[in-house]
């Protein structure tokens, strides 16, 4: 199940980025460039997770 392990790790990273983004948004001195980079990385992870999930063989 290496694919499932990889997906689990990607999902952990995605959640960590979400927390980091939320933390950054609560700070009045949020760096817009850093926030944009975090959001970009989060979207890339989401896209990769979606791509991998759609390529998983159906389990019967």
N, C-alpha and C positions, 0 to 999 in steps of 0.2 A: 504493500500500500504506500509506496513512496509518493504517489501523486496526492493522496489524501493528506500525508504529512506535510507536503509542500503547501497545499491549500491551507492547512491549519496555521502554518507559519505566516503565510501571507495575510490571513485574516487577523492574526495577532498584531502584525505590523500595521494593518489598516486601523484597528482599534486604537493602537498607541498613537498613531498620527491624529486620529479624531480627538483624543484627549489633549494632545499637544496643541491642536488648533483651538479647541475650546479654552484652554488655559491662556493662550495668546490673546484671544478675543476679550478675555476678562481684564487684561492689563491695559491701562490707558495709554501706555507707551508702546503699543503693539507695532512691530516693524512690518509695514505693508509688504515689503519684498520677501521677507521671511515667511509671512503668512501665505503669500501667493505660491511660494515654493512648496510649503507643506501641503497646500491644497492640490497642487499639481502632482506631487508624489502620491497623495492619497488616491487621486483619480486614476493614476497609472496602476496602482495596486488593485483597485476595484476592477479596472478593465482586464487585468491579467487574471484575476480570480474568476470573472465572468467567462473569459475565454477558456480557461482550463475546465471550469464546470461544464461548459457546453460541449467540450470534447471528451468528457468522461463517457465510457460505455454505459448503456442502460443496464441496470441490474434487474434480473427477472426472478 
